[in-house]
Amino acid sequence: PLSLQRLSRAFGWPEFGGSLAGRIPGLAYRNRELTLQGDIEAQVFDGRVVARNLRVRDPLGSLPRLYADVTARNLDLDLVTRTFEFGSITGRLDIDLAGLETVGLSPVAFDLTIATPRGDKSRHRISQRAVQSLANIGGSGGGVAAAMQSGALRFFDEFRYDRLGLNCRLRNDVCQMSGAGPAGTGFYIVKGAGLPRIDIIGNNHRVAWLTFISQAANALSNPGEINVR
């Protein structure tokens, strides 16, 4: 196993805790396609990440195409959000990235699901800063900006939530968006719980991929700011 902390430091990435390991029973190269026979696994954020069905078409060409399926189970959200200075979220997280296809380093297709695991009994709390960051990524906060800047909510540092979720089906440079469940004509990104309650609701079901990436980058680089409808 390789230390992810040392590896991420060497590449100039945010420092991940945990380790990276793999079992590769075979590696095949035929008709300009490199296929990994086995899985790559990482123990990170107190959870498990596995990459399967990894293959690269034309790996020595100018625009290699990579294909893979990635799953992450039971990640500790507190560790994840602390690593990226996103604001604090506690709880657990599952991620499914199915049918990933990239050209060069740019994704052109995938089905991404990010969600609170079913039956998760861990403590669910989200900070005001993380609410702002998620509202930016979702592109719409369902009135979050006004609520956070006035009224009683401005006196609270964190809120309880029931579940969170964000899904993106990428095809033809457009993300088909959904979340943790329907909310009127939109969808929950965060469904609140208890009092005071705050929900983050997305209203854009179709988002250009470059716009989505720009929103995510802005949330990570300016997590204290909010820019929602």
N, C-alpha and C positions, 0 to 999 in steps of 0.2 A: 504493500500500500504506500502511496505517495502522500506526503503532507500537503493538503490544499492550501494551508497558510503560507508555506514556503513557495509553492508553485504560483499562487496568485501574486505574491510579493515580487517574484522574479519577472512576471509578465506585466506588472504595474496595474493589476486589477484590484478592486476592493478585496480586503482580506477575508477569505472564507475559512471557517474552522472545519475540521473533519479530515477525511482521507479519500483518495481516489484509488480504485482498484479495478481489475478486469480479468476475465478469463477468456482467452482467445484460442479456441481449439483449431481454428483454421482461418487462413487469409487467402482469398482466391482473386486472380486477375485474369479476366477473359474478355475479349472483344472490347477492350478499352474501358472495362468496368471493374472496379476494386470492391470486393464484398467481404465484410467482416462476419465471420461465422462464430457468434458468441455475443455476449453482452458486456457493456461497460457500466460499472456501478460506482456510485459515490455515496459515502456516508457523510452527509452535510446538513447543517441546521437541525441536528438531532433527528433527521429523517433519512430516507433512502431515495436516491435518484438512479434510474436505470435507463440506458439508451439501448434500443434494440433495432434490428433490421437495418443496420448501418451499411450503406454502400455509396460509392462515389463514381459517377460516370465521367469519363475523360479526365482523370485526376491530374494528368500532365498538360492538359490544354489550357487555353487562356481563360475559359469560363467553365470550370468543373461544376457538375451538378451533384449535390449531396442529398441523400434521402435517409430518413430515420424516423423512429417513433420513440418518444421520451415520456416517461412517467416519473412523478415525484409523489411520495406518500408521507403524510404525517409530519410535514415540516413545521418547525417551531417558528411562528410568525414574529415573535419577539426578537429572535436571533436574526431573522431575515431583515426586518425593518431597521434594526440597529446597524446592520452592516451597510445599508444603503442610505442612512440618514434621512429616512422617509417620513419620520414620525413614528410613534410607538403603536403597534397593534399586538395584542396577545391572543393566543388561540392556536389552532392547527390549520394546515393548508394542504390540499391535494392539487396536483397539476397534471393534466394530460395534454401532450402535444403530439397529435396523431397526424400521419401523412405529411411530415415536414419535407419540403422540397426547397432547396436553395440553388440559385445560379450565382456563381462566384461566392460572395458572402451575403447576398441579399435573398431573403425568403420570398418565394413566389406563391406558395400554397401551404396551408396547414389548417388543422382544426385544434384550437386551443381552448381548454377549459380550466379555469382557476376557481376553486370552491372550498368552502368549509366542509370537512368530511362529515358524512352522515353520522349522527349519534355522538358527535364530538362533545365531551363533557368538560373540556378545559375552560379556563377563565377567558371570557370574551370581552376585551376592552379595546377601545380605539381612542387615540389622543386627538385633540383639536387640530394639531398639525397634520396628522395622517388623514383626517377627514378632508382637509384642504387639498392634500396631495392626490387622493383618490378622486375628488371632484374634478381636478384638472385633467387627470388621465381619462376619466369618463366623458369629458367634454361638456357635461351638464350636471349641475348639482341640485336640481329641483328646488331652488330657493335656498340652498345652503349658504351662499355668500351673505345674503341679507340676514339669515338667522344667526350666523356666527358673529356678525358685526353689530347686532342690536339685540335687545331683550335679555332674558335671563341666561341664555346659552353662553354668552360671552364670559360668564363667571366660572364655567366648568372647564377643567383641563382634559377630561376624558369622559367617554360615554360607553354604555353597554351596547352590545349588538347581538342579534340572534344569529345571523349568518352573513357571509359575503360571497360574491361570485362575479366573475367577469369572463365572458366567452367571446372569441373572435374566430370566425371562419373566413380565412383569407383566400380569395379567388380574384384574379384579374385586377390586382392592386386595390381591392376594396375589402374591408372587414365587415362581415355581417355580424352585428353585435347583439348580445343578450347578457343576462346576468343571473342573479340568485332567485329570480322569479318575476312574474309580471307585476307592474305597478301602474295601473291605468293604461295609458297608451305607451308607457315606457317600461323600464325594468329596474329592479333593485340591483345596485352595485353593493350597497350595504343596507341590510334590513335591521333597523334599530330594535332595541328592547328596553323595557323599563322606562323610568322617568329620571331626568329629562331624556326624551327620545329624539334621535336624529337619524334620518334616512338619507342615503345618497341614491338618487334616481337618475339613470341615463335615459335620454330621450332620442338619441340618434342611433337608429338601427343599422344605418349604413355609413361607414366612415372610411375615407381614403386612407390607405396604409401609411402614406407619408405624413398625413395629419395626425394619425394615431401615434406614430413614433415621435413626432414633434411635441405632442401633449405629454407623453411619458417622459421625454427628456427634460421638458420644462418643469415637470413636477419634481423630478429628482434633483435638478440643479437649483430650483427655487422653491423648496418645500414649504416655506412660510407664506407664499403668496397664493392667492386663489383667483381663478378666472373662469367662472361658471355662469350658466344662464339661470 
